[in-house]
Amino acid sequence: MAIPTHQQAVELIGPDQLRLNPAKSVYPPGPYQVLARVEAVGLCFSDLKLLSQFDKHPRKGEILSGIDRSILSEIPSYCPGSRPTVPGHEISCVIEAVGEKVRRCRPGQRVLVQTDYRWLKTAGSNAAVGYNFEGALQQYVLFDERVYVDPESGESFLIPVKADVSASAVALVEPWACVESSYVTEERRTIRPGGRLLVVADEGGTVRGIRESFGAEPPAQIFILGAERQPSAWAGGVPLRTVQGLHELEDGAYDDIVYFGCRREMIERLNDKLAAGGIVNIVLDSRRIGQPVSIGVGRIHYGMTRWIGTTGPDARESYQAIPATGEIRDGERAVVVGAGGPMGQMHVIRMICSGCRDLSVTATDLDEGRLAALERKVRALLKSHTVRYRSVLTREKPDSETYSYFALMAPIGALAADAVARSRPGTRINVFAGIPAAVRQEIDLDRYIANQCYLFGTSGSRLRDMQIVLDKLLSGRLDTNCSVDAVSGMAGAIDGILAVKNRTLSGKIVVYPSLEKMPLLTLSQVCRLYPDIAEKMPEGIWTKEAERQLLKSAC
């Protein structure tokens, strides 16, 4: 296929300023670069954060470490700060041309793209395709092998995929991988090896279980406040520093904070001392806090902070109760809150297809149409999976049931508090939606600790998560196309982004950049306009055959 010099592209040129550029340059690949033709790209709610924040988004910033700046200057698709960018990070594409020094790709390969370059740090996050590197809402996209190969593992983030699945199914591996990550990411169950530990005790509090909670290695340093009674007996030889008050301690600096006490004011102040990925462990020793406590629920998703506790006297009990992962279990009574949206649908479908025995899944949403759309998809799945399923339209009737697993799809702190209030012993609360990092919420920590609840969250996905989902797709255990609700060409791409913003569709929107003039169409509209495509969509589900016919019919 001849490579053009210009192409259609959706560009973000400023906050809430999208434009369809009919003649954006196609960059010829340099020696280390790969030019790929975009087959399909999914639209994501995360694109809206970039849309509103633009150069203030932490992933739109300059790359500060992980790569030589001279390399970045050679990459025309690197567009940090206020430079225009192209959104789109759910990508299926085909390699069209490679530079002479490229070793990991060849022309003709179809690839799935992992777009999250975690080793390339910005001031507030990391680099990513669709943010400070141009994304896939264009017909051709440029990658650089010095960027997309992980320097530590040597793994390529352009993953070869067989051609016998649809482009849409490949593109939707990325959002499904974000869902997968929230279930399979391993949780830390000890005091962080080599980390910074803060031990705080109320007057008369007894410190127990610290040394027994060490991981493969002890922490590098222990800070002590009010816990001076024989620290050498429980510190295990770790260097100690005694402080007289919290004012002496840095904010966001401690990987583990173990508090032997029950004072609300102390817990709320300790919240600010916790580092990203840190754990607060509250050891009540038969006491009660007696009132709700304001904690940083936004950092659970974006900062991967964790809260644990025990009603007993030993800190080890809390660490031992941490689940290995966020996976659902046999006998689970699970609820997906906000289940009618694209990501909520994925959680419901994943639960139903999990293979867990004696499983009950409840889907709640405020929108009747979204719930009805989900139910149509679930009906087909329940023919081959023995799961008790029900849906609740919470706009008409609030859900008051208790559950052992909550998956929260709306970025609202009060939903976490409600989940704790309706928890059972051992309840896990998957904070999947990105509650803004600064948000705090009053939580009934007495109930949380008594039930040994566990709030957890993840952001984005890793390469292994994509590989897990890709394996499920290729083996027939998962059809990512069941998420598709609408399709579009370039002419309807901006309308698609607005539909995501306004939540007017229940499932995913897939854009086919080769279809320049095609508007945004729901699958029901596609069926009305193209009866030949409708014949290839059993039970209304998007398929490889439907995609192939669309690319013929809508050219």
Secondary structure, DSSP 8 states (H G I E B T S, - for coil): ----SEEEEEEEEETTEEEEEEEEE-----TTEEEEEEEEEE--THHHHHHHHGGGSTTSS---BSS-HHHHTT-TTB--TTS-B----EEEEEEEEE-TT--S--TT-EEEE--EEEEEE-SSSEEEBTTTB--SSBSEEEEEHHHHB-TTT--BSEEE--TTS-HHHHHTHHHHHHHHHHHH-----SB-TT-EEEEEE-TT----SSGGGB-SS--SEEEEES--SSTHHHHTT--EEE-SSGGGS-TT-EEEEEEES--HHHHHHHHTTEEEEEEEEEE-TT----S-EEE-THHHHHS--EEEEESSS-HHHHHHTS-SSS---TT-EEEEETTTSHHHHHHHHHHHTT--SS-EEEEEES-HHHHHHHHHHHHHHTTTS--EEEEEETTTS-----EEEEEE-S--HHHHHHHHHTEEEEEEEEE-S---TT--EEE-HHHHHHTT-EEE---S--HHHHHHHHHHHHHTS--GGGGEEEEE-GGGHHHHHHHHHHT--SSEEEE-TT-TT---EEHHHHHHH-HHHHTT-GGG---HHHHHHHHHHT-
